[in-house]
Amino acid sequence: MAFFAYLLQCSDASYYTGHTDNLELRIGQHQAGECGGYTATRLPVTLVWSQEFATREEALAAERQIKGWGRAKKEALVAGDWHRIQQLAK
């Protein structure tokens, strides 16, 4: 079974980070407002990044790490700019 960490961009341009074992279902739940909380009041949302992991623990660790990042670092992740992520980590 695969697990995913993902990043959504909300209608107010903010970001939401989560993890799941069914990415398509979870994005649909967010879009329908079924997840409640943060994304439900910021619809629609757009999936801007995701990564597959072998275990739930790895996906959760990635989610927690990304949640601790600032906006610039999240935008670098979306762009796939690993050099910029490294710069911002210093």
N, C-alpha and C positions, 0 to 999 in steps of 0.2 A: 504494500500500500504506500502511496506517495502522500506527502504532506507539503503544504505550500505556505510561505510567508508572502504577503501581498501589501501593496500600497495603493490606496484609492485617492483620487483627487475629488474633492467635494465641490458643490456648486459655488461655494464662497471662496474657492481656491485653496482651502486648507487641505491637509492630508490626514488620512486615517490609515493606520497600520494594523494588520491582523494576521491570523494564521488559521488554516483549515485543512481538512483532508478531502474536501470536494470544492475546488475553486469555482467552477461554473455555478453550482448550487448556491454557494455563499454570496457570490456577486449578485445573483438574482434576488436573494433575500435582502441584501443591502438596497438594491434598486427598488424593491417593493416596500421598503420601510419596515420589514419584518424583524430586523435586528434591533430595533429600538435605539435608544441612546444617541450617540454623536451623529452618526450618518443619517438617521431618520429625519432630522431637522435641516439637513443640508443636501437634499436631493436635487437633481440627480447626481450620482457618483460615477466616476470613470476609473477603470482599472488602468494604472499607469506603470505598474511594475509587479512582477511576481517571480518567485524562484522556488523550484522544487527541492525538497529535502527527503532523505531516507527515513527520518524518524520525526515524531511529533516534537520531541525535545529539541531537535535542531531547528525546526521551524519556529518554535516558541522562543528560542534563544535569539534567532534572527529578528523576530518581531520586537522583542524587548530592546535589542541593540538599536534598531532603527527608530523606535519610539523615543529614545534618548537623544537622537540627532536633531540638529536645528534644520530649518527650512533649506538653507543652501546645500547642506549635505544630502538631504532627501532629493533635491532637484538634480544634484550630480548623479545620484543613484539612478534616477529615472532616465537621465541622459546616457547612462553607462560610462560616465567619466571617472574611472577609477583613480586617475592621477589627481583630479580635483578632490575626491574623497580623501585621499592620502594627505593632500595639502591642508584640508580643513580639519584633519585629525590632529594636526600639530599645535 
